[in-house]
Amino acid sequence: MPTISVSNSLHFPANFLEKTETHIRRMNIFSLKQNRTVPSFVSLQEKKRSVSVSTNCTFGRNQDFKVDLKNRNGWFHFVGIGGCGLSALAMLALKHGFEVSGSDIVWSSYMHGLKDAGARLYIGHSMSNIEGNNGGSRFPDAVVVSSAIPHYNVEILHAKSVGVPVYKRDYWLAKLTENYNLIAVSGSHGKSTTASMLAYVLKAIGDDLTAVVGARVPQFPDGSIILGNSQNFVLEADEYDGCFLGLSPSVAIVTNLDWEHVDIFQDEEAVKSAFRRFLKQIRTGGHLVLCGDSSGAYSLLDQIQQGTGSMSNPSSDVCGNSYRIVTYGISSKNEWHAKSICPNSQGGSDYILCSRGCPLADISLQIPGIHNVLNSLAVIATVLTLMGDKRDLHESIDCVKFHLSKFMGVSRRFEKIGKIYGCQVYDDYAHHPTEVRAVLQAARQRFPDKTLLAVFQPHTYSRLVAMKDDFAAAFDDADQVVVTKVYAARETNDWNISGRDLAASIIGTPSEYIPSLGDVVDRLVHQISNDPHREIVVLTLGAGDITTVGPKLLHELQN
């Protein structure tokens, strides 16, 4: 059996729940196709970076600023509060008793919970948003800014002019977590699900942790956060704009590494460079939990090996005197790995958990897809690392596997919106070729005999032009594809590309371009109502407002 050492700086409670048996059902084995490599993209080098936040808007780096959540006096204002990242930080501040306000250009679903919790929210940016209720006689103690907000934002400029410190999200997170045992979940894909699954399991087995996740989690009482009193802090650590580079984790998880955020990173090597810098932030005596199946993630170990000597198998090896490395994946080369993966009666996956080739337990998940098997392996490896030798290994695994079987997933991650007659509607955040491919394979796993109709909204022009060919190859498991107009987000169309170009590039699967979301709903209503009992699954995919299509479609079909 593997021996797992743990840093003395990590703390884990002793009040675990009693071990519980779960029953495993096995069906046919399925597999995930290898990801295609992303083509090189040179023209992005000349793209204007007008939307990037200036580093000048981050003040206080040289000051002794503390985000002291135990001192509950103060007012924090969040610019870009409607986004998944900043809304979670605002909610955490609210739950700690701080006064919170914030602004964004449009209302988002994340803002409902903030309003209910007492935040003052503004649509549109204005100097008056940070002037309190007395006409400018009172200002926030700090302004926190999303990476998507430009440096010339009027609230940022006004805060500077009156001496209010302004902090980007990366610095705020660094100061917020510096006195915790930080468990930072990083990676190009799967961060939200892995972080929420990990936090859910830790909470269920008795750890009164704090967690911040960049998505709504139905099993979290406060949506995207857990507020606790232990030393452990689970954080979704985002690489966008180098946000994770200020963190100092006790445990760092790397779920995978891919070329993503093409408006920030020129190519995959630039992404790797950022992750290498992140790994240098791991605290001495800490742990790196890494997916060995991801070629991009595994390549991060090359530099470590060069600095510490050859490591043919890095699992549970120590990186010099700094931190310990644990790998996981489907391949048996990893310390923690899965075999005999098969669909189960819940629509999820069952597999046998192994360590160094030795079968240890049957694991059952409610959520489908190979990618979620990998996410669960990351959770298992991390929890057992935190537990160390404080408990019998088999007893620990039994405890973890019971709570893994109860985890129901994350909003906008293969989320069921509803059903009418033979039509089921699901929604997913997938906006990268790897993610689109993974969610469609998960859908095919759960619905092997149903028609899969994917409605995809490309997210940003830069991502579409860089990855158009990979997107075109990602829809193989769909029976029909509808591509909408691009959700521009922070960009302008400098490349003269549209969703029509993607629809024309998809080969083998019938596809069409319908730019308007309203027209998409009308077309689907007509198609489905002509044969209402046909077994069809509609999947809306994307990171923009495509999420509105599913509810509207169901409403129109009900009418």
Disulfide bonds with the S-S distance in Angstrom:
none
